[in-house]
Amino acid sequence: MNDDCLKLTAYFGERDRAHSRWLADAFIDIYARHELETSLVMRGVEGFGAKQHLHTDRLLTLSEDLPLVSVAVDTRERIEAVLPAVQALAFDGLVTLERARLLSGRIEPVALEGPTKLTVYVGRHEGVHEAVVELLQRHGVAGATVLLGVDGTAHGERRRARFFGANAQVPLMIISVGDGAQIAAALPELGALLERPLLTLERIQIYKRDGERLGVPEGRNKLMVYGSAALADTLVLRLRRAGAAGATCMRGVWGYHGDHAPHGDSFWQLRRRAAVVTVIVDTAERIPDWFAIADELTAESGLVTGEVVRSAR
């Protein structure tokens, strides 16, 4: 399959409920019932929403309702078919739609130009995400971050994490950003590496990389900031104080940036080294204000990208 698709993303709280059940379960049940190609729920480590309530895993009193992010990907027709069920869920979160290009099965060569975001959806098979990250770095892709899911579907089948078990099939996503030509060159090897490839490609804008400003947001209403945990902490506090509509931080478990060797966190480390991805969604008129804060905080390192999303709720 090489098709236009939609990515349906929902931002909500861990304790949010819909119709007397957990909202996260309700989302994945909908996606499993419609047998979507892939979906996953990821637990954030910090964030706030329109009500400006801060939730973070750094403080016990604020970690009881961490932010969750649900992502579902399939063809436009199949995503539009699940929208009524998603919109019928009563909750105080945000739902967005993004256009993407879906690659699955046999990966044919594609031509890509300009900054591109590649997202790879796989299970927690031992070593697979590390092999994907190593392959991307070998092809010169600027960076990659691995984000774990706690629930989801893969090729239409439910994959849920259990307290006991290896959870090898639970989905995760690998987000990488780089030059389109370099990503295109890596795709055939990715297709050969993965047992059942499932990838999306999206056009993006890169505004900041390693302290160098490359552009400013114009008509974009979603920012993604890749950097350290300390950067994410300060960014969230500044955004909240300034009145942003919301921000969600997700901690990677493996990845790299530039020429640095791929790395992750270990139990014995006091200082976290894995990257944190901060997602900011607001109106196109307000995004330049939030970019100004991110621009100031990434004076020496970090990556800031922009996309266009449509609000479905």
N, C-alpha and C positions, 0 to 999 in steps of 0.2 A: 504494500500500500504506500502510495506517495500522494497524499491528499491534503487539501485544506481542512483544518480542524479548528475547534474552539477549545480553549482552556478555561474551565469554570473554577474560580477560586473563591472560597468563603473564609472570612476572618471572624472569629467568635471566641467565647470563653470556655474554659475546660468544664465549668459547672453549669453551662447553659443547657436548658432542657426545652424539649418541644413535645407537646402532647404527652406529658408525664414520662418521658424517657430522655436519655442523654442525647443532646443534639448531634454530637459526633457520630453516634451509632445510627441516628436517623439519616444523616448524609450518606454514610457508606451503605446502608441498607437500600437506599434509593439507587445508588450507583451499581450495586450488585444485582438488584432486580432488573435493571436495564442492561446488564452485562456490558458495561462500558469497558473500553480497552484497558484503561488504567485509572486508578484513583488512589489517593493516600491521605492520611491525616498526620500532620506533624505537630509536635508540641514545641511551642516557643519558649524562650527563656526570659523574655521581658517584653513589655508592651503596654499600650493604653489605647482606649477607643474614644468615641465621641463624648462619653461622660467624664473623660479625663482621669479615670481611676487607674493608678499605676499597679501593675502586677509584675513581680520579678522572682526568680528562683534564688536570689541572693539573700532574701529576708523571709523567715518563716511566716511572719504575719501577712506577707503579701504574696506568698507562693501557693495559696490554696485555690487559686483560680487563674492558672497560667493561660496565656493566649494559645489558641489552636488555629492551624491553617489547614483547610481541606482543599485538595486540588483534584480535579477530574478532567480527563482528556479523551476526546473521541472526535469523530467527524461532526461537522456542523449540524447535520440533521439529527444525530443521536443526542448531542448535547442539548439542542433546542427541545427535544422530546422530554428531557428530564427537568427542564426549567419550571414548568408548572408545579411539580411536586416540591422542588426546592423553594420556590417562592411562597408556597403554602405553609412552610415552617415559620412559626412565629418566634423571632429572636431579634436581639438588638445588635446584629452584626452587619457586615458588609459583604456583598457578593459582586464579583466582577467577571467580565468576559474578555478574553484576549484571543486574537487571531494567531494561529501558528500553522506550521507545516508538519504533518505527521508522517513519519517513516516507520514502517514495521515490516516484518518478514524479510525478504531479500532486499538489501539496501543497494539501490542503483546509484551510480555516480550522479551528483548534482552540481550545478554551478551556483556559487554564492559570492556575493560582493559586499564589501563594507562590514561594519561591526555586526556580529551575529551572536545570539545566545543559543547554545545547544543544551538541551536537557535530556538526560538518559534515565530511563526508568527501569530498574532491575530489582531483584530480590536480594536479600542479605546473604547471597551465596558467598562462602568464604573466599576471599581474595579477588572476587570479580570487580568490586568497586575500586580496589587498589590498582588492578590491571587497567581499568578504564582510565583512571587518573594518570597513570604512568604513560599510557599511549597518547593521551592528549598533550601532555608536556613534551613528549618526544616530537610531536608534530608542531611544536612552537605555539600552541594555544596559550593565551595570556594567563589563564588561571582556571581552577576548578574547585568546587566545594561540594562535599557529600553531606546530604541531609537525610536523617533517618525518619522513617514513618513508623507509627505505632498501630496502624490499621490501614486497610485499603483493599483494592482489587487489582488483579493482574490478568489480562486477557479474559475479563469477565468473571473471574473466580475470586471469592473472598479470601483475603490473607490477613489474619489478625494475630497480633503479638500475644503470647501467653506468658504467664509468670514463670512457668517451668518449660524449658524447651529451647532449641537453638534458634527458632524463629527465622530460619534461613530463607523462607519464601516471602516474609513480610516486605513490602516494597520500600525502596528508598529512591531518592532522586539525586542525580549528579548534575549540578548547574555549572556550565562553563561559558566563559565570555572570551571572544577573540576575533581575529580577522576571519572573514568568511572563507577565503581561499584556503587557509590553514585548517579550518574545521572541515571543509569539503574534502580535503586530502585525507583526513583521518577517518571519514565515514566508512569506506570499504573495509578497513581493518576492524572498526568497531562492529560492523555487521558480521564479520567472521569470528570475532571474539565472543559475542553474545549468542546464547542458545536461541532465544526468541527476541530479537531486537525490537525495541520500542523507543523511538526518539522523537523529539520535536525541535523545530528550528524557528526562531523568531528574529525579526529585524529589531535592532535597538539603536540607541544613541549612547555614546560614551562621552560623559561630561568631564570626568576627572580621572587621572591615572597617575599614581606615584607622585602626587604634588603638582602635576601639570594640568592646567585647565584646557580642555579640548572643545568645549562648547557650553552653552547655557540652555536650560529647558525652554522650549517654545512649543506650545500646544500639547505638551506631555503632562499626564496627570498621575504618573507612577514613577517613583524613584526607588532604586535598589542600591544600598551602600554596603560594600564588602570591606571588612576591616577587622580589627582586634576587638576583644570583649570590652576593653577600656573605651575604645571609640564608640561602640554601641551604647554603653552606659551613659556617656556624656551626651551623645546625640539624642537619645530618648528624653533625657531630662531637659535639654534645651528646647526640643520640639514641644514637649508638653507645656513648658513654661510659656512658650510663645503662642500657644493656642492651636496647634496643628490638630487635624481631625483624628489622627491616630498613627501609630507605628507599631510594628511587630518585629521582634528579633528572633532569629533561629540560629542555633549554634551548629556549625559543621562538626563532623567527627573525623574527617580526613580531607586532605586537599593540598593545594600549593598556590603560589602566586609568583609569576615571573620565573626567575632562575632558581628559586629556593626549592630544595628537595621536598617531595610530598611528605606531610607529617600530620599527626593528630595529637590528641591528649592521652595521657596515661593516668592511672589512678593515683600515682605517687607525685604528680606534678602539682605544685602550689599555684603556679601561674599557667593559665590556659593559653595554648598556642594556636588552636584551631580557629579558623575565621568565623565571624558572626555576620550573618546577612540581615540587614535591616530594611524592611519594606515600608514605604510611605505612600499612601494613596490619598489624594485630595483633588480639588478642582484645579484645572489648568492655570487659573488666575493666581492661586495661592502657592502652587508648587515652586515658583521662583524664590519665594521667601524661605521655604524649607531647604532649597538647594543652597541658598546663601549660608545657612548654618552648616550644612554638610561640607560646603566648600571651605569654610574656615577651619573645620575640624580635620580635614584631610589635606592640610597644607604640605605634609611631607610624605604621607603614604595613604593607601586605600584606593578603592575604585568606586566610581559613582556612575550609574547608568540610568537611562530613562526609557519609558515605553508609554504606549497609549492603551488604556483599558476603558471598557464601557461598563458602567454600573448597571447591574441587573436587579439591584435592591437598594 
